[in-house]
Amino acid sequence: MVSGTGTIRFFDFEGGFYGIVSDDGEHYDPINLNRGFQVDGLRVHFEIRILRDVHSYHMWGEVVSILHIGKLD
C-alpha cells in the first residue's frame, strides 16, 4: 500500500484517461477512479495498492487500485 498527496491529470493519448501525479513525482494509472475525482488539476490525498501483475494500454505509470481518495482543501 502507498499513501500520499498529488494532482489528478487528464492525458489525451490512448483514448484519454485520468492519472495521479504524486507530489514526489510518481505516476499512477488508477483502474477505479470515481467520476467525481476525474477533474484535471484536482489536488487529492490517496491510499492505493500497486497492481504489479496488471498492465495498461496507456503505457503511463504504475497501474493501481484506489483504496481511499479524498479532495485536499
Predicted model as a PDB file, atoms N, CA, C, CB and O in Angstrom, pLDDT in the B-factor column:
MODEL        1                                                                  
ATOM      1  N   MET A   1       0.842  -1.178   0.000  1.00 92.00           N  
ATOM      2  CA  MET A   1       0.000   0.000   0.000  1.00 92.00           C  
ATOM      3  C   MET A   1       0.884   1.237   0.000  1.00 92.00           C  
ATOM      4  CB  MET A   1      -0.957   0.000   1.215  1.00 92.00           C  
ATOM      5  O   MET A   1       1.926   1.279   0.655  1.00 92.00           O  
ATOM      6  N   VAL A   2       0.447   2.243  -0.748  1.00 96.00           N  
ATOM      7  CA  VAL A   2       1.152   3.513  -0.842  1.00 96.00           C  
ATOM      8  C   VAL A   2       0.162   4.608  -0.504  1.00 96.00           C  
ATOM      9  CB  VAL A   2       1.777   3.726  -2.261  1.00 96.00           C  
ATOM     10  O   VAL A   2      -0.991   4.559  -0.933  1.00 96.00           O  
ATOM     11  N   SER A   3       0.598   5.598   0.263  1.00 97.00           N  
ATOM     12  CA  SER A   3      -0.269   6.743   0.528  1.00 97.00           C  
ATOM     13  C   SER A   3       0.509   8.018   0.247  1.00 97.00           C  
ATOM     14  CB  SER A   3      -0.797   6.727   1.994  1.00 97.00           C  
ATOM     15  O   SER A   3       1.738   8.043   0.313  1.00 97.00           O  
ATOM     16  N   GLY A   4      -0.226   9.070  -0.068  1.00 97.00           N  
ATOM     17  CA  GLY A   4       0.424  10.336  -0.347  1.00 97.00           C  
ATOM     18  C   GLY A   4      -0.561  11.370  -0.832  1.00 97.00           C  
ATOM     19  O   GLY A   4      -1.775  11.216  -0.705  1.00 97.00           O  
ATOM     20  N   THR A   5      -0.003  12.436  -1.397  1.00 98.00           N  
ATOM     21  CA  THR A   5      -0.803  13.503  -1.979  1.00 98.00           C  
ATOM     22  C   THR A   5      -0.343  13.722  -3.405  1.00 98.00           C  
ATOM     23  CB  THR A   5      -0.695  14.812  -1.150  1.00 98.00           C  
ATOM     24  O   THR A   5       0.787  13.390  -3.764  1.00 98.00           O  
ATOM     25  N   GLY A   6      -1.232  14.286  -4.218  1.00 98.00           N  
ATOM     26  CA  GLY A   6      -0.874  14.516  -5.604  1.00 98.00           C  
ATOM     27  C   GLY A   6      -1.957  15.267  -6.336  1.00 98.00           C  
ATOM     28  O   GLY A   6      -2.865  15.837  -5.730  1.00 98.00           O  
ATOM     29  N   THR A   7      -1.846  15.259  -7.655  1.00 98.00           N  
ATOM     30  CA  THR A   7      -2.756  16.001  -8.525  1.00 98.00           C  
ATOM     31  C   THR A   7      -3.311  15.074  -9.596  1.00 98.00           C  
ATOM     32  CB  THR A   7      -2.038  17.211  -9.172  1.00 98.00           C  
ATOM     33  O   THR A   7      -2.570  14.316 -10.222  1.00 98.00           O  
ATOM     34  N   ILE A   8      -4.615  15.141  -9.799  1.00 98.00           N  
ATOM     35  CA  ILE A   8      -5.252  14.400 -10.891  1.00 98.00           C  
ATOM     36  C   ILE A   8      -4.924  15.120 -12.191  1.00 98.00           C  
ATOM     37  CB  ILE A   8      -6.810  14.280 -10.682  1.00 98.00           C  
ATOM     38  O   ILE A   8      -5.041  16.342 -12.279  1.00 98.00           O  
ATOM     39  N   ARG A   9      -4.513  14.355 -13.200  1.00 98.00           N  
ATOM     40  CA  ARG A   9      -4.195  14.927 -14.512  1.00 98.00           C  
ATOM     41  C   ARG A   9      -4.930  14.143 -15.593  1.00 98.00           C  
ATOM     42  CB  ARG A   9      -2.658  14.914 -14.772  1.00 98.00           C  
ATOM     43  O   ARG A   9      -5.071  12.923 -15.509  1.00 98.00           O  
ATOM     44  N   PHE A  10      -5.398  14.873 -16.619  1.00 97.00           N  
ATOM     45  CA  PHE A  10      -6.007  14.228 -17.780  1.00 97.00           C  
ATOM     46  C   PHE A  10      -4.968  14.163 -18.887  1.00 97.00           C  
ATOM     47  CB  PHE A  10      -7.286  14.992 -18.253  1.00 97.00           C  
ATOM     48  O   PHE A  10      -4.290  15.148 -19.177  1.00 97.00           O  
ATOM     49  N   PHE A  11      -4.851  12.994 -19.501  1.00 94.00           N  
ATOM     50  CA  PHE A  11      -3.930  12.778 -20.616  1.00 94.00           C  
ATOM     51  C   PHE A  11      -4.759  12.394 -21.830  1.00 94.00           C  
ATOM     52  CB  PHE A  11      -2.861  11.672 -20.282  1.00 94.00           C  
ATOM     53  O   PHE A  11      -5.609  11.508 -21.750  1.00 94.00           O  
ATOM     54  N   ASP A  12      -4.514  13.061 -22.958  1.00 92.00           N  
ATOM     55  CA  ASP A  12      -5.375  12.864 -24.132  1.00 92.00           C  
ATOM     56  C   ASP A  12      -4.841  11.842 -25.121  1.00 92.00           C  
ATOM     57  CB  ASP A  12      -5.567  14.166 -24.838  1.00 92.00           C  
ATOM     58  O   ASP A  12      -5.328  11.782 -26.250  1.00 92.00           O  
ATOM     59  N   PHE A  13      -3.861  11.040 -24.739  1.00 84.00           N  
ATOM     60  CA  PHE A  13      -3.409   9.978 -25.629  1.00 84.00           C  
ATOM     61  C   PHE A  13      -4.029   8.648 -25.208  1.00 84.00           C  
ATOM     62  CB  PHE A  13      -1.867   9.883 -25.628  1.00 84.00           C  
ATOM     63  O   PHE A  13      -4.555   8.518 -24.103  1.00 84.00           O  
ATOM     64  N   GLU A  14      -3.962   7.671 -26.096  1.00 76.00           N  
ATOM     65  CA  GLU A  14      -4.543   6.337 -25.857  1.00 76.00           C  
ATOM     66  C   GLU A  14      -6.026   6.421 -25.479  1.00 76.00           C  
ATOM     67  CB  GLU A  14      -3.766   5.613 -24.744  1.00 76.00           C  
ATOM     68  O   GLU A  14      -6.488   5.701 -24.593  1.00 76.00           O  
ATOM     69  N   GLY A  15      -6.761   7.297 -26.150  1.00 82.00           N  
ATOM     70  CA  GLY A  15      -8.193   7.419 -25.904  1.00 82.00           C  
ATOM     71  C   GLY A  15      -8.550   8.363 -24.774  1.00 82.00           C  
ATOM     72  O   GLY A  15      -9.731   8.630 -24.552  1.00 82.00           O  
ATOM     73  N   GLY A  16      -7.570   8.873 -24.057  1.00 90.00           N  
ATOM     74  CA  GLY A  16      -7.804   9.790 -22.948  1.00 90.00           C  
ATOM     75  C   GLY A  16      -8.027   9.050 -21.642  1.00 90.00           C  
ATOM     76  O   GLY A  16      -8.775   8.074 -21.594  1.00 90.00           O  
ATOM     77  N   PHE A  17      -7.381   9.510 -20.588  1.00 95.00           N  
ATOM     78  CA  PHE A  17      -7.546   8.891 -19.273  1.00 95.00           C  
ATOM     79  C   PHE A  17      -7.047   9.845 -18.193  1.00 95.00           C  
ATOM     80  CB  PHE A  17      -6.789   7.538 -19.198  1.00 95.00           C  
ATOM     81  O   PHE A  17      -6.330  10.806 -18.471  1.00 95.00           O  
ATOM     82  N   TYR A  18      -7.442   9.558 -16.963  1.00 97.00           N  
ATOM     83  CA  TYR A  18      -7.002  10.334 -15.810  1.00 97.00           C  
ATOM     84  C   TYR A  18      -5.964   9.540 -15.035  1.00 97.00           C  
ATOM     85  CB  TYR A  18      -8.198  10.705 -14.902  1.00 97.00           C  
ATOM     86  O   TYR A  18      -6.108   8.334 -14.830  1.00 97.00           O  
ATOM     87  N   GLY A  19      -4.933  10.223 -14.613  1.00 97.00           N  
ATOM     88  CA  GLY A  19      -3.889   9.613 -13.796  1.00 97.00           C  
ATOM     89  C   GLY A  19      -3.617  10.493 -12.588  1.00 97.00           C  
ATOM     90  O   GLY A  19      -4.097  11.623 -12.497  1.00 97.00           O  
ATOM     91  N   ILE A  20      -2.845   9.954 -11.674  1.00 98.00           N  
ATOM     92  CA  ILE A  20      -2.435  10.709 -10.494  1.00 98.00           C  
ATOM     93  C   ILE A  20      -0.930  10.930 -10.584  1.00 98.00           C  
ATOM     94  CB  ILE A  20      -2.824   9.962  -9.167  1.00 98.00           C  
ATOM     95  O   ILE A  20      -0.159   9.983 -10.735  1.00 98.00           O  
ATOM     96  N   VAL A  21      -0.523  12.195 -10.488  1.00 98.00           N  
ATOM     97  CA  VAL A  21       0.895  12.529 -10.391  1.00 98.00           C  
ATOM     98  C   VAL A  21       1.129  12.899  -8.931  1.00 98.00           C  
ATOM     99  CB  VAL A  21       1.310  13.711 -11.386  1.00 98.00           C  
ATOM    100  O   VAL A  21       0.635  13.921  -8.454  1.00 98.00           O  
ATOM    101  N   SER A  22       1.885  12.062  -8.228  1.00 98.00           N  
ATOM    102  CA  SER A  22       2.095  12.305  -6.803  1.00 98.00           C  
ATOM    103  C   SER A  22       3.054  13.472  -6.598  1.00 98.00           C  
ATOM    104  CB  SER A  22       2.635  11.042  -6.112  1.00 98.00           C  
ATOM    105  O   SER A  22       3.804  13.840  -7.501  1.00 98.00           O  
ATOM    106  N   ASP A  23       3.020  14.035  -5.424  1.00 98.00           N  
ATOM    107  CA  ASP A  23       3.891  15.158  -5.105  1.00 98.00           C  
ATOM    108  C   ASP A  23       5.369  14.774  -5.139  1.00 98.00           C  
ATOM    109  CB  ASP A  23       3.539  15.711  -3.743  1.00 98.00           C  
ATOM    110  O   ASP A  23       6.234  15.641  -5.266  1.00 98.00           O  
ATOM    111  N   ASP A  24       5.659  13.483  -5.025  1.00 97.00           N  
ATOM    112  CA  ASP A  24       7.062  13.047  -5.119  1.00 97.00           C  
ATOM    113  C   ASP A  24       7.430  12.588  -6.533  1.00 97.00           C  
ATOM    114  CB  ASP A  24       7.327  11.911  -4.127  1.00 97.00           C  
ATOM    115  O   ASP A  24       8.482  11.984  -6.743  1.00 97.00           O  
ATOM    116  N   GLY A  25       6.540  12.884  -7.511  1.00 97.00           N  
ATOM    117  CA  GLY A  25       6.865  12.652  -8.915  1.00 97.00           C  
ATOM    118  C   GLY A  25       6.471  11.308  -9.495  1.00 97.00           C  
ATOM    119  O   GLY A  25       6.732  11.051 -10.671  1.00 97.00           O  
ATOM    120  N   GLU A  26       5.847  10.441  -8.704  1.00 97.00           N  
ATOM    121  CA  GLU A  26       5.415   9.141  -9.215  1.00 97.00           C  
ATOM    122  C   GLU A  26       4.162   9.306 -10.061  1.00 97.00           C  
ATOM    123  CB  GLU A  26       5.157   8.153  -8.057  1.00 97.00           C  
ATOM    124  O   GLU A  26       3.379  10.233  -9.855  1.00 97.00           O  
ATOM    125  N   HIS A  27       3.978   8.398 -11.016  1.00 97.00           N  
ATOM    126  CA  HIS A  27       2.806   8.404 -11.898  1.00 97.00           C  
ATOM    127  C   HIS A  27       1.993   7.150 -11.630  1.00 97.00           C  
ATOM    128  CB  HIS A  27       3.225   8.484 -13.403  1.00 97.00           C  
ATOM    129  O   HIS A  27       2.516   6.037 -11.697  1.00 97.00           O  
ATOM    130  N   TYR A  28       0.715   7.330 -11.328  1.00 97.00           N  
ATOM    131  CA  TYR A  28      -0.169   6.216 -11.030  1.00 97.00           C  
ATOM    132  C   TYR A  28      -1.358   6.223 -11.992  1.00 97.00           C  
ATOM    133  CB  TYR A  28      -0.650   6.282  -9.565  1.00 97.00           C  
ATOM    134  O   TYR A  28      -1.974   7.262 -12.229  1.00 97.00           O  
ATOM    135  N   ASP A  29      -1.664   5.066 -12.531  1.00 96.00           N  
ATOM    136  CA  ASP A  29      -2.749   4.871 -13.505  1.00 96.00           C  
ATOM    137  C   ASP A  29      -3.852   4.067 -12.812  1.00 96.00           C  
ATOM    138  CB  ASP A  29      -2.233   4.131 -14.815  1.00 96.00           C  
ATOM    139  O   ASP A  29      -3.823   2.837 -12.834  1.00 96.00           O  
ATOM    140  N   PRO A  30      -4.831   4.756 -12.194  1.00 97.00           N  
ATOM    141  CA  PRO A  30      -5.850   4.041 -11.418  1.00 97.00           C  
ATOM    142  C   PRO A  30      -6.891   3.349 -12.295  1.00 97.00           C  
ATOM    143  CB  PRO A  30      -6.543   5.000 -10.481  1.00 97.00           C  
ATOM    144  O   PRO A  30      -7.340   3.895 -13.303  1.00 97.00           O  
ATOM    145  N   ILE A  31      -7.264   2.137 -11.888  1.00 95.00           N  
ATOM    146  CA  ILE A  31      -8.288   1.386 -12.615  1.00 95.00           C  
ATOM    147  C   ILE A  31      -9.684   1.708 -12.112  1.00 95.00           C  
ATOM    148  CB  ILE A  31      -8.032  -0.107 -12.498  1.00 95.00           C  
ATOM    149  O   ILE A  31     -10.669   1.325 -12.743  1.00 95.00           O  
ATOM    150  N   ASN A  32      -9.789   2.412 -10.973  1.00 97.00           N  
ATOM    151  CA  ASN A  32     -11.103   2.623 -10.355  1.00 97.00           C  
ATOM    152  C   ASN A  32     -11.271   4.053  -9.820  1.00 97.00           C  
ATOM    153  CB  ASN A  32     -11.309   1.622  -9.219  1.00 97.00           C  
ATOM    154  O   ASN A  32     -11.754   4.246  -8.705  1.00 97.00           O  
ATOM    155  N   LEU A  33     -10.876   5.043 -10.609  1.00 97.00           N  
ATOM    156  CA  LEU A  33     -11.034   6.433 -10.188  1.00 97.00           C  
ATOM    157  C   LEU A  33     -12.482   6.867 -10.397  1.00 97.00           C  
ATOM    158  CB  LEU A  33     -10.064   7.362 -10.968  1.00 97.00           C  
ATOM    159  O   LEU A  33     -12.978   6.894 -11.523  1.00 97.00           O  
ATOM    160  N   ASN A  34     -13.144   7.202  -9.306  1.00 96.00           N  
ATOM    161  CA  ASN A  34     -14.535   7.638  -9.327  1.00 96.00           C  
ATOM    162  C   ASN A  34     -14.696   8.884 -10.193  1.00 96.00           C  
ATOM    163  CB  ASN A  34     -15.034   7.913  -7.901  1.00 96.00           C  
ATOM    164  O   ASN A  34     -13.818   9.747 -10.210  1.00 96.00           O  
ATOM    165  N   ARG A  35     -15.813   8.980 -10.912  1.00 96.00           N  
ATOM    166  CA  ARG A  35     -16.074  10.130 -11.801  1.00 96.00           C  
ATOM    167  C   ARG A  35     -15.972  11.469 -11.076  1.00 96.00           C  
ATOM    168  CB  ARG A  35     -17.456  10.002 -12.425  1.00 96.00           C  
ATOM    169  O   ARG A  35     -15.550  12.462 -11.668  1.00 96.00           O  
ATOM    170  N   GLY A  36     -16.348  11.503  -9.820  1.00 97.00           N  
ATOM    171  CA  GLY A  36     -16.287  12.736  -9.049  1.00 97.00           C  
ATOM    172  C   GLY A  36     -14.875  13.261  -8.862  1.00 97.00           C  
ATOM    173  O   GLY A  36     -14.684  14.427  -8.516  1.00 97.00           O  
ATOM    174  N   PHE A  37     -13.890  12.410  -9.088  1.00 98.00           N  
ATOM    175  CA  PHE A  37     -12.489  12.794  -8.962  1.00 98.00           C  
ATOM    176  C   PHE A  37     -11.813  12.947 -10.323  1.00 98.00           C  
ATOM    177  CB  PHE A  37     -11.743  11.770  -8.128  1.00 98.00           C  
ATOM    178  O   PHE A  37     -10.617  13.232 -10.389  1.00 98.00           O  
ATOM    179  N   GLN A  38     -12.550  12.765 -11.388  1.00 98.00           N  
ATOM    180  CA  GLN A  38     -11.987  12.900 -12.733  1.00 98.00           C  
ATOM    181  C   GLN A  38     -12.020  14.367 -13.157  1.00 98.00           C  
ATOM    182  CB  GLN A  38     -12.763  12.019 -13.752  1.00 98.00           C  
ATOM    183  O   GLN A  38     -12.777  14.768 -14.041  1.00 98.00           O  
ATOM    184  N   VAL A  39     -11.169  15.151 -12.489  1.00 98.00           N  
ATOM    185  CA  VAL A  39     -11.090  16.594 -12.707  1.00 98.00           C  
ATOM    186  C   VAL A  39      -9.613  16.968 -12.837  1.00 98.00           C  
ATOM    187  CB  VAL A  39     -11.782  17.393 -11.535  1.00 98.00           C  
ATOM    188  O   VAL A  39      -8.846  16.843 -11.883  1.00 98.00           O  
ATOM    189  N   ASP A  40      -9.225  17.426 -14.024  1.00 98.00           N  
ATOM    190  CA  ASP A  40      -7.828  17.794 -14.247  1.00 98.00           C  
ATOM    191  C   ASP A  40      -7.430  18.912 -13.290  1.00 98.00           C  
ATOM    192  CB  ASP A  40      -7.600  18.230 -15.717  1.00 98.00           C  
ATOM    193  O   ASP A  40      -8.105  19.938 -13.200  1.00 98.00           O  
ATOM    194  N   GLY A  41      -6.322  18.702 -12.574  1.00 98.00           N  
ATOM    195  CA  GLY A  41      -5.811  19.704 -11.641  1.00 98.00           C  
ATOM    196  C   GLY A  41      -6.293  19.550 -10.218  1.00 98.00           C  
ATOM    197  O   GLY A  41      -5.862  20.295  -9.337  1.00 98.00           O  
ATOM    198  N   LEU A  42      -7.185  18.592  -9.969  1.00 98.00           N  
ATOM    199  CA  LEU A  42      -7.723  18.381  -8.617  1.00 98.00           C  
ATOM    200  C   LEU A  42      -6.630  17.851  -7.697  1.00 98.00           C  
ATOM    201  CB  LEU A  42      -8.923  17.398  -8.648  1.00 98.00           C  
ATOM    202  O   LEU A  42      -5.952  16.877  -8.027  1.00 98.00           O  
ATOM    203  N   ARG A  43      -6.458  18.493  -6.540  1.00 98.00           N  
ATOM    204  CA  ARG A  43      -5.492  18.040  -5.544  1.00 98.00           C  
ATOM    205  C   ARG A  43      -6.156  17.011  -4.636  1.00 98.00           C  
ATOM    206  CB  ARG A  43      -4.942  19.237  -4.714  1.00 98.00           C  
ATOM    207  O   ARG A  43      -7.275  17.218  -4.166  1.00 98.00           O  
ATOM    208  N   VAL A  44      -5.460  15.898  -4.391  1.00 98.00           N  
ATOM    209  CA  VAL A  44      -6.026  14.793  -3.616  1.00 98.00           C  
ATOM    210  C   VAL A  44      -5.000  14.199  -2.658  1.00 98.00           C  
ATOM    211  CB  VAL A  44      -6.554  13.707  -4.550  1.00 98.00           C  
ATOM    212  O   VAL A  44      -3.790  14.348  -2.829  1.00 98.00           O  
ATOM    213  N   HIS A  45      -5.531  13.523  -1.647  1.00 98.00           N  
ATOM    214  CA  HIS A  45      -4.725  12.596  -0.845  1.00 98.00           C  
ATOM    215  C   HIS A  45      -5.263  11.216  -1.158  1.00 98.00           C  
ATOM    216  CB  HIS A  45      -4.790  12.920   0.719  1.00 98.00           C  
ATOM    217  O   HIS A  45      -6.452  11.057  -1.435  1.00 98.00           O  
ATOM    218  N   PHE A  46      -4.388  10.209  -1.114  1.00 98.00           N  
ATOM    219  CA  PHE A  46      -4.806   8.887  -1.573  1.00 98.00           C  
ATOM    220  C   PHE A  46      -4.093   7.776  -0.828  1.00 98.00           C  
ATOM    221  CB  PHE A  46      -4.558   8.746  -3.057  1.00 98.00           C  
ATOM    222  O   PHE A  46      -3.010   7.955  -0.272  1.00 98.00           O  
ATOM    223  N   GLU A  47      -4.741   6.624  -0.839  1.00 98.00           N  
ATOM    224  CA  GLU A  47      -4.150   5.347  -0.440  1.00 98.00           C  
ATOM    225  C   GLU A  47      -4.419   4.409  -1.601  1.00 98.00           C  
ATOM    226  CB  GLU A  47      -4.752   4.792   0.938  1.00 98.00           C  
ATOM    227  O   GLU A  47      -5.563   4.249  -2.025  1.00 98.00           O  
ATOM    228  N   ILE A  48      -3.368   3.789  -2.115  1.00 98.00           N  
ATOM    229  CA  ILE A  48      -3.502   2.937  -3.297  1.00 98.00           C  
ATOM    230  C   ILE A  48      -2.762   1.626  -3.092  1.00 98.00           C  
ATOM    231  CB  ILE A  48      -2.974   3.656  -4.550  1.00 98.00           C  
ATOM    232  O   ILE A  48      -1.894   1.503  -2.227  1.00 98.00           O  
ATOM    233  N   ARG A  49      -3.125   0.669  -3.898  1.00 97.00           N  
ATOM    234  CA  ARG A  49      -2.395  -0.601  -3.955  1.00 97.00           C  
ATOM    235  C   ARG A  49      -1.860  -0.733  -5.371  1.00 97.00           C  
ATOM    236  CB  ARG A  49      -3.314  -1.835  -3.562  1.00 97.00           C  
ATOM    237  O   ARG A  49      -2.617  -0.661  -6.339  1.00 97.00           O  
ATOM    238  N   ILE A  50      -0.548  -0.926  -5.489  1.00 96.00           N  
ATOM    239  CA  ILE A  50       0.080  -1.110  -6.796  1.00 96.00           C  
ATOM    240  C   ILE A  50      -0.217  -2.522  -7.280  1.00 96.00           C  
ATOM    241  CB  ILE A  50       1.620  -0.855  -6.728  1.00 96.00           C  
ATOM    242  O   ILE A  50      -0.006  -3.493  -6.554  1.00 96.00           O  
ATOM    243  N   LEU A  51      -0.708  -2.631  -8.513  1.00 96.00           N  
ATOM    244  CA  LEU A  51      -1.071  -3.919  -9.102  1.00 96.00           C  
ATOM    245  C   LEU A  51       0.061  -4.353 -10.030  1.00 96.00           C  
ATOM    246  CB  LEU A  51      -2.435  -3.831  -9.877  1.00 96.00           C  
ATOM    247  O   LEU A  51       0.041  -4.056 -11.224  1.00 96.00           O  
ATOM    248  N   ARG A  52       1.021  -5.038  -9.489  1.00 90.00           N  
ATOM    249  CA  ARG A  52       2.246  -5.380 -10.210  1.00 90.00           C  
ATOM    250  C   ARG A  52       2.016  -6.331 -11.394  1.00 90.00           C  
ATOM    251  CB  ARG A  52       3.231  -6.003  -9.255  1.00 90.00           C  
ATOM    252  O   ARG A  52       2.783  -6.310 -12.356  1.00 90.00           O  
ATOM    253  N   ASP A  53       0.984  -7.148 -11.334  1.00 89.00           N  
ATOM    254  CA  ASP A  53       0.729  -8.124 -12.401  1.00 89.00           C  
ATOM    255  C   ASP A  53      -0.308  -7.641 -13.417  1.00 89.00           C  
ATOM    256  CB  ASP A  53       0.265  -9.433 -11.796  1.00 89.00           C  
ATOM    257  O   ASP A  53      -0.765  -8.419 -14.254  1.00 89.00           O  
ATOM    258  N   VAL A  54      -0.676  -6.369 -13.348  1.00 84.00           N  
ATOM    259  CA  VAL A  54      -1.668  -5.806 -14.257  1.00 84.00           C  
ATOM    260  C   VAL A  54      -0.976  -4.779 -15.145  1.00 84.00           C  
ATOM    261  CB  VAL A  54      -2.857  -5.161 -13.472  1.00 84.00           C  
ATOM    262  O   VAL A  54      -0.177  -3.970 -14.673  1.00 84.00           O  
ATOM    263  N   HIS A  55      -1.292  -4.822 -16.434  1.00 80.00           N  
ATOM    264  CA  HIS A  55      -0.698  -3.880 -17.382  1.00 80.00           C  
ATOM    265  C   HIS A  55      -1.812  -3.083 -18.052  1.00 80.00           C  
ATOM    266  CB  HIS A  55       0.171  -4.623 -18.446  1.00 80.00           C  
ATOM    267  O   HIS A  55      -2.940  -3.558 -18.183  1.00 80.00           O  
ATOM    268  N   SER A  56      -1.483  -1.884 -18.467  1.00 81.00           N  
ATOM    269  CA  SER A  56      -2.452  -0.988 -19.090  1.00 81.00           C  
ATOM    270  C   SER A  56      -1.978  -0.613 -20.481  1.00 81.00           C  
ATOM    271  CB  SER A  56      -2.668   0.274 -18.232  1.00 81.00           C  
ATOM    272  O   SER A  56      -0.776  -0.517 -20.726  1.00 81.00           O  
ATOM    273  N   TYR A  57      -2.906  -0.403 -21.383  1.00 79.00           N  
ATOM    274  CA  TYR A  57      -2.524   0.039 -22.723  1.00 79.00           C  
ATOM    275  C   TYR A  57      -2.135   1.513 -22.729  1.00 79.00           C  
ATOM    276  CB  TYR A  57      -3.666  -0.204 -23.709  1.00 79.00           C  
ATOM    277  O   TYR A  57      -1.650   2.013 -23.743  1.00 79.00           O  
ATOM    278  N   HIS A  58      -2.340   2.223 -21.610  1.00 76.00           N  
ATOM    279  CA  HIS A  58      -1.925   3.621 -21.525  1.00 76.00           C  
ATOM    280  C   HIS A  58      -0.404   3.756 -21.557  1.00 76.00           C  
ATOM    281  CB  HIS A  58      -2.480   4.260 -20.252  1.00 76.00           C  
ATOM    282  O   HIS A  58       0.125   4.758 -22.036  1.00 76.00           O  
ATOM    283  N   MET A  59       0.294   2.744 -21.047  1.00 81.00           N  
ATOM    284  CA  MET A  59       1.765   2.767 -21.004  1.00 81.00           C  
ATOM    285  C   MET A  59       2.264   4.009 -20.272  1.00 81.00           C  
ATOM    286  CB  MET A  59       2.354   2.724 -22.433  1.00 81.00           C  
ATOM    287  O   MET A  59       3.207   4.669 -20.709  1.00 81.00           O  
ATOM    288  N   TRP A  60       1.612   4.315 -19.149  1.00 89.00           N  
ATOM    289  CA  TRP A  60       1.956   5.501 -18.369  1.00 89.00           C  
ATOM    290  C   TRP A  60       1.793   5.166 -16.895  1.00 89.00           C  
ATOM    291  CB  TRP A  60       1.068   6.726 -18.769  1.00 89.00           C  
ATOM    292  O   TRP A  60       0.682   4.882 -16.445  1.00 89.00           O  
ATOM    293  N   GLY A  61       2.846   5.193 -16.163  1.00 90.00           N  
ATOM    294  CA  GLY A  61       2.773   4.992 -14.721  1.00 90.00           C  
ATOM    295  C   GLY A  61       2.485   3.563 -14.305  1.00 90.00           C  
ATOM    296  O   GLY A  61       2.357   2.655 -15.125  1.00 90.00           O  
ATOM    297  N   GLU A  62       2.389   3.404 -12.985  1.00 94.00           N  
ATOM    298  CA  GLU A  62       2.074   2.097 -12.418  1.00 94.00           C  
ATOM    299  C   GLU A  62       0.558   1.960 -12.297  1.00 94.00           C  
ATOM    300  CB  GLU A  62       2.761   1.907 -11.032  1.00 94.00           C  
ATOM    301  O   GLU A  62      -0.124   2.893 -11.875  1.00 94.00           O  
ATOM    302  N   VAL A  63       0.042   0.799 -12.667  1.00 95.00           N  
ATOM    303  CA  VAL A  63      -1.386   0.532 -12.550  1.00 95.00           C  
ATOM    304  C   VAL A  63      -1.700   0.306 -11.070  1.00 95.00           C  
ATOM    305  CB  VAL A  63      -1.811  -0.708 -13.423  1.00 95.00           C  
ATOM    306  O   VAL A  63      -1.032  -0.473 -10.390  1.00 95.00           O  
ATOM    307  N   VAL A  64      -2.739   1.009 -10.585  1.00 97.00           N  
ATOM    308  CA  VAL A  64      -3.079   0.946  -9.166  1.00 97.00           C  
ATOM    309  C   VAL A  64      -4.580   0.808  -8.965  1.00 97.00           C  
ATOM    310  CB  VAL A  64      -2.567   2.184  -8.441  1.00 97.00           C  
ATOM    311  O   VAL A  64      -5.381   1.146  -9.836  1.00 97.00           O  
ATOM    312  N   SER A  65      -4.932   0.307  -7.799  1.00 97.00           N  
ATOM    313  CA  SER A  65      -6.308   0.289  -7.328  1.00 97.00           C  
ATOM    314  C   SER A  65      -6.396   1.289  -6.182  1.00 97.00           C  
ATOM    315  CB  SER A  65      -6.754  -1.157  -6.877  1.00 97.00           C  
ATOM    316  O   SER A  65      -5.574   1.259  -5.266  1.00 97.00           O  
ATOM    317  N   ILE A  66      -7.380   2.164  -6.227  1.00 98.00           N  
ATOM    318  CA  ILE A  66      -7.551   3.164  -5.177  1.00 98.00           C  
ATOM    319  C   ILE A  66      -8.296   2.541  -4.011  1.00 98.00           C  
ATOM    320  CB  ILE A  66      -8.306   4.409  -5.707  1.00 98.00           C  
ATOM    321  O   ILE A  66      -9.394   2.007  -4.173  1.00 98.00           O  
ATOM    322  N   LEU A  67      -7.690   2.613  -2.836  1.00 98.00           N  
ATOM    323  CA  LEU A  67      -8.327   2.128  -1.615  1.00 98.00           C  
ATOM    324  C   LEU A  67      -9.094   3.253  -0.931  1.00 98.00           C  
ATOM    325  CB  LEU A  67      -7.279   1.536  -0.656  1.00 98.00           C  
ATOM    326  O   LEU A  67     -10.173   3.038  -0.379  1.00 98.00           O  
ATOM    327  N   HIS A  68      -8.523   4.459  -0.974  1.00 98.00           N  
ATOM    328  CA  HIS A  68      -9.161   5.655  -0.410  1.00 98.00           C  
ATOM    329  C   HIS A  68      -8.642   6.866  -1.149  1.00 98.00           C  
ATOM    330  CB  HIS A  68      -8.892   5.784   1.122  1.00 98.00           C  
ATOM    331  O   HIS A  68      -7.455   6.941  -1.466  1.00 98.00           O  
ATOM    332  N   ILE A  69      -9.522   7.818  -1.427  1.00 98.00           N  
ATOM    333  CA  ILE A  69      -9.109   9.071  -2.061  1.00 98.00           C  
ATOM    334  C   ILE A  69     -10.002  10.183  -1.529  1.00 98.00           C  
ATOM    335  CB  ILE A  69      -9.191   8.979  -3.629  1.00 98.00           C  
ATOM    336  O   ILE A  69     -11.198   9.982  -1.316  1.00 98.00           O  
ATOM    337  N   GLY A  70      -9.419  11.349  -1.319  1.00 98.00           N  
ATOM    338  CA  GLY A  70     -10.175  12.490  -0.855  1.00 98.00           C  
ATOM    339  C   GLY A  70      -9.606  13.775  -1.415  1.00 98.00           C  
ATOM    340  O   GLY A  70      -8.429  13.844  -1.768  1.00 98.00           O  
ATOM    341  N   LYS A  71     -10.446  14.791  -1.494  1.00 97.00           N  
ATOM    342  CA  LYS A  71     -10.017  16.093  -2.012  1.00 97.00           C  
ATOM    343  C   LYS A  71      -9.257  16.840  -0.923  1.00 97.00           C  
ATOM    344  CB  LYS A  71     -11.235  16.930  -2.504  1.00 97.00           C  
ATOM    345  O   LYS A  71      -9.619  16.794   0.252  1.00 97.00           O  
ATOM    346  N   LEU A  72      -8.205  17.523  -1.335  1.00 97.00           N  
ATOM    347  CA  LEU A  72      -7.483  18.397  -0.427  1.00 97.00           C  
ATOM    348  C   LEU A  72      -8.110  19.788  -0.473  1.00 97.00           C  
ATOM    349  CB  LEU A  72      -5.974  18.455  -0.791  1.00 97.00           C  
ATOM    350  O   LEU A  72      -8.616  20.217  -1.510  1.00 97.00           O  
ATOM    351  N   ASP A  73      -8.072  20.471   0.638  1.00 81.00           N  
ATOM    352  CA  ASP A  73      -8.607  21.846   0.698  1.00 81.00           C  
ATOM    353  C   ASP A  73      -7.678  22.828   0.033  1.00 81.00           C  
ATOM    354  CB  ASP A  73      -8.847  22.270   2.142  1.00 81.00           C  
ATOM    355  O   ASP A  73      -7.970  24.023  -0.009  1.00 81.00           O  
TER     356      ASP A  73                                                      
ENDMDL                                                                          
END                                                                             
